[in-house]
Amino acid sequence: MSAFRDGLEGPSCCEEPVPRGNYIRYTCAGKCDVGLRSAPNAAHCGAAPNICSDTSCRRRRIYLSFPVVPAATRRPRCQLRYIHRTDGRWGTGPKDTEVNTDLSRKRVLLMSNRLTGQHRQFVPLLASGCEIVEARDEIEAFTAVKSQLLDAAILHLPLNETADMDLPAVLRGAAQAAYLPVIILADDAAEQDQCAFLDSGADDVIFLDTRPAEALSRVRALIRVKDLQDRLAKSRAELEKSLERERQLLAALRRDNARLRSLATTDPLTRVQNLRSYEEILEHEFKVARRYKQPLSLLTLDVDHFKVVNDVHGHPSGDYVLKETAVILTQSVRDSDVVARTGGEEFTIILPKADCRQARQFAERIRREVCSRQFAVYGSNIHITVSVGTATYGEDAEITDFDMLAYCADQALLISKDTGRDRVVSFCDLNPKVRERLRRQYLAMPQAVEDKQCEASGRAAVTSSRL
């Protein structure tokens, strides 16, 4: 009784309250006593009920069955009622959704070169209103299966023709439905011949001496299988459509996510990385360089006298100059390098696995490229120069984190602008005293101290959570 729910609602004719516990309420249509019974010890209609559960029922109803009692001691026969597991509804018998066995709208193919013979097995098919589609040879049968929606096919062929031609498989492949039952009408009932028919692809074999009622039952059984196959094919088609819609929605979601990611990480004017993306990438590349003991260089460049360009030629001309400068930078870097716009007219380039000498050569090449370019805007040529500052982790001993790497590259840029502009200054080429002074300035910055404390507390929290 552990499978039954406690305290199920009974029909309206039951007046007793429903107690808690493993009980089940039942009633009958007769005049016998109606009440609440405990399943193991109940006495209803002269016998204790047997409780059974139809496990094949997808709605999992609970049924009450009673053993046969002698007529002398049996009370009026009861009409058993069932309880629905999900909502506690009552009914007057099992009413599961079954496959329709009505043959009035079914269409069956009958292929035989002796249609005028005594095919008495299929007289009940005609009597039940089933439509018989006649065919005298394989060509007519194939045409009928190809052009009409059939529910079954009955083939009257010799054994050697059926086995050699594989006609059942051919007809199934040409059928419009997902599954076509094929029945062989055989002349004799030899077991060897029956096995040969089944091996050739037939679903069943009916012999000429088979009783009409049995032949009709076999045809009806195969049509039920065919209806179930059609339901399965329909469910599969609906599932495929649903999966296709899900795939389309997932593809659209990926496109939207990519677009949002691009909007969140790309500068809208120059189409290079923005400041937020640059900081994340720099932190990641610095961790990689420190883990594998590789150099990491950072270039910071600024367009000289860019305010004059905006004041003389206008802001649209200044925006065009920034766009063209970004194009020069992206075309000059490697695939592994990252170009970002970190200010109004300031750009930063991350160079993984590049030492101080390589960073200096790359910065010099970019400076010459920008200096030699003439920007034609609204009929006027604009000439600009850039100042570049570089810093390298792995060669500059003062650099211990990615924030300090960015600070040293920015200080090298300021020195480049202070010493005449249009030049490249590397942090590693500065005087050791200047480098030491810049390092102390960085450590004395309140923001740097606060970041160090936050980073240390975060690491301590992660360590404690792991422990």
Buried (B, 14 or more C-beta within 10 A) or exposed (E): EEEBEEEBEBBEEBEEEBEEEBBBBBBBEEEBEBBBBEBEEBEBBBBBBEBEEBEEBEEEBBBBEBEEEEEEEEBEEBEBBBBBBEEEEBEEEEEEEEEEEEBEEBBBBBBBEEEEEEBEBBEBBEEBEBBBBEBEEBEBBBEBBEEEEBBBBBBBBEBEEBBEEEBBEBBBEBBEBBBBBBBBBBEEEEEEBBEBBBEBBBBBBBBBEBEBEEBBEBBBBBBBBBBEBBEEEEEEEEEEEEEEEEEEEEEEEEEEEEEEEEEEBBBEEBBBBBBEBBBEBBEEBBEEBBEEEBBBBBBBBBBBEBEEBBEEBEEEBBBBBBBBBBBBBBEBBEEEBBBBBBEEBBBBBBBBBBBBBBBBEBBBEBBEBBEEBEBEBEEEEBEBEBBBBBBBBBBBEBBBBBBBBBBBBBBBBBBBBEEEEBBBBBBBEBEEEEBEEBBEEBEEEEEBEEEEEEEEEEEEEEEEEEE
